[in-house]
Amino acid sequence: EVQLLESGGGLVQPGGSLRLSCAASGFTFNSYAMSWVRQAPGKGLEWVSFISVSGNSIYYADSVKGRFTISRDNSKNTVYLQMNSLRAEDTALYYCTKGHSSAYYMFDYWGQGTLVTVSS
Amino acid sequence: EIVLTQSPATLSLSPGERATLSCTASQSVSSYLAWYQQKPGQAPRLLIYDASNRATGIPARFSGSGSGTDFSLTISSLEPEDFAVYFCQQCSNRPLTFGGGTKVEIK
């Protein structure tokens, strides 16, 4: 059974930092691209970042470029999102997602999310 | 950035009825379109990928069609568990973008 377990969310002041982690199990982690997608309270979905199997291809939404860094450790079956210079508009539930085997920019499994709240 | 517009915003139907949801892209996305279902308090679930392929475990009452700029998701006969919010997503161009969602509610 595929499981994606996010952690690391919490309350942080504007300008602060957080590091999200996503522990994956139930599939061959080093064979699939991973992404982070966020959802502000009561709002729609926003793609945040993508990382390829090897980590050689990495992409970001313009709204987080230069502030967020995605990475993965295939030996630990974990993907990370380092979030710096956080803003109020980054407040959201952050989902870790697994890329589909044949359409890796589409997300066939999602974690339950970790809530990030940016507020003073 | 490719903008996806979903219509209607809300669809009020009864169980057993047919639901047709629309997603229109601001420019062609070929067939690089997915549909997701989200229920309250839950993560989204992939229903359809590449415009018309059902994801693993998705019932046959869900079908997707379209290419280019105009897409639709059809639920042939609504079951009680199908009342939810549905999102489309394109992956033709970065940034990947989602539509604003269609809520299918019980009439």
Interface residues (C-beta under 8 A of the other chain):
Chain A: S35 G44 L45 E46 W47 F50 Y59 A61 D62 Y95 H100 S102 A103 Y105 M106 F107 D108 Y109 W110 G111 Q112 G113
Chain B: Y32 A34 Y36 A43 P44 R45 L46 Y49 D50 A55 T56 F87 Q89 C91 R94 P95 L96 T97 F98 G99 G100 G101
